[in-house]
Amino acid sequence: MPDLGSYAVYVIGAYAVSLGLIGALVWASVARARKVRAQLEEVERRPRHG
């Protein structure tokens, strides 16, 4: 690991915030995909009129 000197707290903090935001985006995307998939399955189960 490179010597970050007095900036270590800020650099590590920035990495932590970035990883947290990326994790939140992945979680939100997966949750949204599950919700949309469930809605699509519900629509596909409905009887067709016509």
Helices and strands as residue ranges (DSSP letters): G 5-7, H 8-45
